[in-house]
């Protein structure tokens, strides 16, 4: 965000300066966290179930904030800073982001879906960065707070943006689309993540489909060719719809070869010369994510050769099927999160990974959150899939018992220490070990304990 005065900030937010200096300058964007607050920033005092930013206004001023956005103020006027009082600080943050997005003339790619948002974002950002300065979602800043912060961190000289849009409940995607105003949309898939709150895949599709509804008539929506909600989304968007897929779709992968931790394919875009891609990550589902990103980048204006180079240079965000070699044992760190579909994709990737001389494929799995009444069946299906694919299952923690029970020779450990101890003694060079579970399962603790790295 460009430099503005506190008076200008207040005007944008529809109010006036309540205390302090209206001439103080906001030169370092906005912050909601005093631990990382840059000097010269506007501090928005957000309220939540377990936090209240109003308790830290003095800390923000001492750290160098030049503006405070609060919903009440009774203190003295600060020196060299201004105070702006609003009815709702979160709504004010979103309003400021809406204003700043209107100042940016850039193509925006919006990404949502049950799985693969971050990997698809990483692919798209890597491609676009070969030609543009890119604003891309960092970490998990993809919700009602994260999207405004991402928009507000976008510099004026940015050439393109790739922004994730996540949700847990109905009604959350549409406001994010109003702020971000994407021209290009990607829906990675419709699974059962958050089904506890949305009730059915149809309910999830309706919520994710708000991205499709938000796209302009000259925009483009990209969907997997095998998406069973393809027609549903096509009927609900003014934008052109392009399918992508392995061996099918207007944008597709041909001659796919799954290697040892990588994938090779020929990128085919109708009407363009094909290009060879070496994708530095395993998994058929990752190929689909790469194709979705490739389609959006092509519509933004990049050539297949530029797209192929960008895909090959992608570095994925941590915890997304990151491959690690440890004393001859191959580890797949897919610990960022989990739901039934991403579990299945990770297990299929593990099953496709070659092993020799009797080495084993082992899946260390934790519970899948936000499944509600569907949880027992979802966990059983995961264990059954592992059994069919000849994978040894180690289930860890409360809620993961059903996985082990449905897997042949599955083991369940209550705690990190016992699971890590078993792995340390049982794994041998040549084995391939997958780690995956919902964030609350903290399966990375098992990995780090069993296979410590410098």
Buried (B, 14 or more C-beta within 10 A) or exposed (E): BEEBBBBEBBBBBEBEBBBBBBEBBBBBBBBBBBEEBEEBBBBBBBBEEEEEBBEBBEBBBEBBBBBBBBBEBEBEEBEEBBBBBBEEBBBBBBBBBBBBBEEBEBBBBBBBBBBBBBBBBBBBBBBBBBBBBBBBBBEBBBBBBBBBBBBBBBEEEBBBBBBBBBBEEBEBBBBBBBBBBBBBBBBBBBBBBBBBBBBEBEBBBBBBBBBBBBBEEEBBBBBBBBBEBBEBBBEBBEBBBBBBBBEBBBBBBEEBEBEEBBBBBBBBBEEBEBBEBBBBBBBBBBBBBBBBBBBBBBBBEBBBBBBBBBBBEBEBBEBBBBBBEBEEBBBBBBBBBBBBBBBBBBBBBBBBBEEEEEBBBBBBBBBBBBBBEBBBEBBBBBBBBBBEBEBBBBBBBEBBBBBBBBBEEBBBBEEBEBBBBBBEEBBEEBBBBBBBBBBBBBBBBBBBBBBEEE
